[in-house]
């Protein structure tokens, strides 16, 4: 039975770092340049006799990530040559780190981390032309950070959660845009299946470029491996790819071991003693830390008592989060309740209007000042929920002051209790049978009366005041 099997997952995540130049030369770091082979030089093309120089900023960014993860920062570190031949590796080896990485240990969302090291990215291969492959070396030599987790993940959900949180961490720290669609962040999954506590045969699925694909690839691979084992067949240790269209993994090659790469220390690069570089000290690195995603979650929850799903929206998209916090600051003297109301209109209405335009989040013509004014009008009972939504849509599309719009459209909510009482008496008088039903215990009749009032006034009446008056009249 498949439910008897335990899945064990370790992740390897590569992220291109935001630096002005490449890892070991002065070429511009712009891997997404459309014109091929523009930002190249003899060093990143691996010409004989050239000497690489370490990009100090790239080292600093990896150390900053390690500091944020609570990791151990190496004192001694060095670069190694990882030897293998492929057209996207112009030197015939990749400069990477093996025995002495920059960062060891640490954790994120409860997942232990093995190491974080620094290397150079490969070129980009294209196989679209029949009978030939093309190689663009603009990406060759771009600073590439690799994080490796311990094999402690046991579900696709946890794997996706970790990858998403790591992407957020990189973006908050400003070390990488980590855009998976652009290939700035790539996830590799190492997965094994076993009925015992021992690991099964490890299979690697490489270069997955979306969170959805990470989950799908893990679930497919678990099903594939358990099916083989149930048949009494063996799982082969190999590297597999992910076919996005068919949503299956496919065999690429037998998995290499570390000795296949014949690692050795790069003789052209100096060893680094981190403690000898003042700006890499723990104290200096901690000064560069910002509020991290998990810290922001706790603060937003504690300060504003927001719904967890709203908190995730503000943590996941800093532009929306920035707008919410500026609005919350403007409403801070009015209490927590009104701030939660503002949050509801941001996460439901503004996001909904943005989606209708094919965007995730945009304010269009809404200004912060006018949005705050709208929320205050709602809080004072000057607008019904329907009226507020209609005004917000107008503000989104054409801009404007909500009070002026409300007056022009006749959307100011009536709060005059004498007028409302006269109308309520009229509604009850015209519906004696419904009154009797309510008195016999039919609670839904109350909603009927409120609906009639809203209909008669075209939604311009305060439903809470109407409800209170109707209840008072029914009790007589």
N, C-alpha and C positions, 0 to 999 in steps of 0.2 A: 504494500500500500504506500502511495506517495506521501501520505501524511506522517509516515514513520521516518522520513528523511529530514536531516537538518542541513540547512544551507548556510555556508560561511562565506562572507564577502570581505574583500579588502579593496580599497579604491586607490587609484593613482590619478591625480588631477594635475594637468599642466595648465599654466596660465602665462600668457605673454605679458611682460612688465612694461609699464609706461615710462620709458626713458627717451631722451633725445636721440641717442645713438645706439648702435647695436652692442652686443655683449663684449666683443673683443676688437672692434675697429671703430672708426669715426663715421661710418656710413649712417645716414638718417634712418631711424627706426620707424618705418612706415610700411609694414607688411601688406596693407590693403591697397597699395598703389596698383592701379589697373594696368598701367603700361609695364610690361615685364622687363626685369633686369635693368632697372634704372638706378636703384640704390645699392650698388655693388662696388667692391674694390678688390685688389689682389689678396687682401687678408681674408675677407669672408668668402672669396672664391677658392681659397686654399692653394694659391700659387706657391711654388717652392721658394724658400728663402724669406718668406714673410714671417713677421713676429706679432703675435696677439698681445693686446694690452687689456687688463681687467677693467670693466666698467664699474667704477666705485659706487655709483648711484644704484645700480642693480643689486649689488651686495647689500647695500643699506636697506633697500626695500624688502629683501628676504629676511633680514634680521628684524625688521619692524613687524613683519608677519609673525615671526617666531615669538617676539615679545607679546603680541596680542594673544597668541595661543597659549601663553604660559609655558613655553618650551625652554629647553636648555640651549643657550647660545654657545656655539663652539668657541674655544679660545684659539685652537690650531685648526686650520682648514686648508684644503688644497684642491686643485682641479686635476682631473684624470682624463685620459683618452679612452673612449669607448669605441672599439674598432669593429666596424662592419661596413660592407660595401652596398651602396644604393645610390642611384643617380642624384637623389636630393641631399646627399652628404658629399660636398665637393672635395673635402680633404681625404675621404676614405675613413674618417673617424669623426666622432662628435666629442667636443670638449664638454665634460660633465663632471659630476662628483660621485665618488664611490665610497671609500672607507671613511672619509672625514667630511661629512656634509656640514653646511653652515648651522643647521638647526636639527635638534633631536627632541623627541618627546612632545608633550603638550596634549591638549584635547579640545574638542569642539562638539557641542551638543551631545556630550557623553561618549563620544567616539575617541579612542586613544590614537595618537599620531605617532608614527615611527620616525619620520624624518621629513625635512623640507630642504631641498638642495637646488642649486643653480646650474643651468647649462645653456647651451645655445640651441635655438630652434633650427629645424631643417628647412630646405627649400620647399616650394609647393609644386607638386607634379600634376600634370593634366593628361588624361588619357582619352580625351574626346575625339582627337583626330585619328581616323583609321590608320592602322599599320605603323603608328609612331606615338611616342610620348613626348610631351614638352615639359620643360622645367623652368620655373620662374624663381630666381635666386634673391628676389627682394626680401623674402622672409628669412633666408639663410643667415644665421648669426644673431637673430633677434633674441634678447634676453628672455629665457624661459625658466619659470620656477616650477618645480615638481614637488607636490605633496604626496606622501604615501601613508595610508592609515594602517593600523594593525588589523589583522583579520578578525574583527570583533562585531561585524554587522551581520544581522541574520534575517533581514527582510528588504525588499525593494523600496518600501516606504522610508525606512531609516536611511538607506543609501541616498535616496533623492533628497531627504531632509538635510543630510550632511552636505551634499554638493551645493544645494541652494544657499545654505548658511555660509559656506566657504566663499561662494561668489559674492554674497553681501559683504562679508568681512573684507575681501579684496577691494571692493568698490568704496566702502566706508573709509578705508585707509588710503585710498587714492593710488594704490600700487599697480592696479590693472583695471581696465574697463570690464574684462572678463565676459565679453559678449560671445555667447556660444555660437550664435548664428554666423558670426564673422570668424570663428575659429580661434578667438582669443583665449578661450578656455575649452579644454577637451578632457573628457572623463574616460578612464579605462577601468574596467571591472575585472577583478580576479575572483573567481567563484569556484567553490567546490561543494560537493554533496556527499553526505555520509550518514549512515544509521547510528554510528558510534560518535564518541567525543573526538575521535581522531579526524584529521582532515582527509577529505577525499582527494582525487586527482584535480589539480588546479587548472582551470581553463581561463584564458585571458580574452576579453572582448575589448577591442581597441577603438579609440577615436570616436566616441559617441558624442554627438554635438547638440543634444537637447535633454532637458530633464525628463521629459516624457519618454524619450528613447532609452534613457538609463533604466527607468522602471520596466519598460517593455522588454529590454534586452535581458535583464535579470530574470524576470518571470519566464521568458521563453527558454533561457538557458537552464533554469532549474527544472522545467518540464522536460526538456530534451535529455538532460543527464539522468533524471530519475527514470525516464522511460527506458533508457539504455540499461540501467542497473536492474530494473524489474525484469528485463528480458535475459538477464545473466550476461550481458555484454559489458565490455570495459569502456571507460571514458578515457579518451586520449588527451594527454597534455599537449595543448596546442594554443595558437593564437587565432582568434576568430574575429570576423568583422560583423558589422550590423547593417542589414539591408533595410533601409527606412521604408521602402515601398512594400516589400513583402512582409516586413516586421518579423524577420527571422535572422539568426546568426548564421555565418557561413565560414568554412575553414579557409584560413589564409596560409598558415605554415605551422610546422612543429615548433613548439615553444623553445626559445633559447634559454640556456642557463647563464649565470654570470660569467663562468669561465669561457663561454663561447665568444664573449666580447673582448677577452684578453685585456682587461683594464690595466693601465699602468699610469704612474704620475706623469703629467704633462711637463716635459723638461723646459718648455719655453715660458712657463708662467711661474711667478714666485709663490712660495708658501705664504699664507697670511696668518699673522698673530693678531687676533681681533683686539686684544687688550692694549696693543700698542697704537691703536687708531682711536684718538679721543672721541670723535663723533660717533663711534660705534659702541660707546659705553652704555651700560644698562640705564643709567640716569638720563643720558641724552636721548636714547631711543624712547624711553617712557614719556618724555616731553612731547614726542611726536604723535602719541596715541590720541585718538579722538573717542567720542562716545561710540561704543560698539553696538551692533544690532541687539544683542541680548540685554545690554544695559538700557538701551532705548525702550525696549519692550517693558521692562520693569518700571521705568520712570513714567511712561505714558499710562500704564495700568494703575500705578499708585497715585499719580497726580490727577488723573481725569476719570478713573473708573470706566474706561471705554470697553466696548465689547472686544473679545479677543480677535475677531475677524477684522475689526476696524484697526486695531493695533498692528496687525500683520500688514495691512495696506500701507500704513504710514511708515513702517519699518522697511517694507519691501520697495517702496518708491519714495525716495527722499524729496522729490519735488512736491508730491502730495503732502508728505509729512511736514515740509517747511510751510506750506500754505495753511495747514491745520493749526500748527503751532503759532503762526502769526495771528490767526483768527482767535485762538484761545487766549492769547495775550491781550487782545483787544476787548475780550469779554470777561477777563479775569475778575473784575469787580462785581459781576452779576451772579457768581456762584457756579458750581459744577454742573447743575442741571441744564443750563442754557448752552454750555460748552458741548455737552452730549448731544443736544438738539442740533447744534451746528455740525457736529461730526456726522450725524445721520444724513443731513442734507448733502454733505461732501461725498460720502461713500456710496450713497444711493443715487441721488439726483444728478450731481455734477458728473460723476463717473458714467452714469447712464446717458446723459447728453453727449459726453465725450465719445462714448462707444458708438453712438448714432452717426458720428462724423468719421468713424473708422480710426479713432485715436484712443489711447488708454486714458490719458488725463490731459485736459486742456481747460483753461478758464475762459477762453475766447474773450468776450467783452466784459466779463464780470471783474470788478475790482474788489479788493479786500474790504475797502470802506463800505461799499454798497452791499456786499454780502453780509457784513456785520450788522448793517442797518436793517436788512431783511430779517435776520435772526432776532433782533430786538423787537421788531414789529410782531413777529410770531409769538415771542415770549409775553408780550403785553396783551395778547389776545386780539390784536387788530386784524389778523389774517387767519383764515381757515387753512387747513392743510392743503386743500385743493387750490385755493387762491395763491398760497405761497409757492407751490410748484409751478403754477402758470406764470407768476411774476419772474421766478428764477429762470424759466425758459426764455422769456423775453430779454432778461438781463444777459443771458448767455449769448443770444443771437444778435442783439442790437445794442446792448448796454443800457445804461440809464439808472436813475434813482428809483428804488423800489416804492417809495412813498408816492412819488409822482405817477408812476405806472399804476399803482393800486387805485389812486383817485380817478385817473383817466378811464380805467377799465371797470370802475365800480366794484372793486374787490375789498374795500375796507369793511371789516366784519362789524355787524351791528351788535352793540353791547348794551343798548338801552333796555333795561329790564321791564319798564312799563309797556313799551312797544312789543317786546317779546311775549310778555304775559297776555296781552290782548290777542296776539296771533295764536298762542298756545290754547287759550280758551276756545277760540274759533275752531281749531283742529279737533279738539276733544268733543265739541258740540256736534260737529259734522260726522263724527265716527263713534256713535254710541255703542255699537256692537263690539268694536275693538276695545273700548273702555271696559266693557263687561268681561271680555276675554282676559284682559290684564288683571282685573280684580279676582278672577278665578284662578290665577296663577300662571298665565301665559306671559312669561318675561319678554319674549320677542316682540310683543305688542309695543313695548316702549321704543324699540328701535324704529318701528313703523311711524310713530308720532314724530320722532326726530327727523326721519327721512322726509316726511311731509313738510316739515318746517324748512328744511334745507332746500327742498324743491321749490317751495313758494318764494323763498328769498334768493334763489339762484346761488346758494352757498355762501351768502354774505352774512349769515347769522352765526353767532358763537354757539356751537353745538353743546358745550358744557353748561352754559347759562340756560339754554333751552331745555336741556335734560333736567336740570335742577328745578326749574319752574314747573315742568310737566309733572315731575314726581310730587311736588308740593300740591298741585291741583288734584292729582289722582288720590291723594291721601285724605282729601276733604270729604 
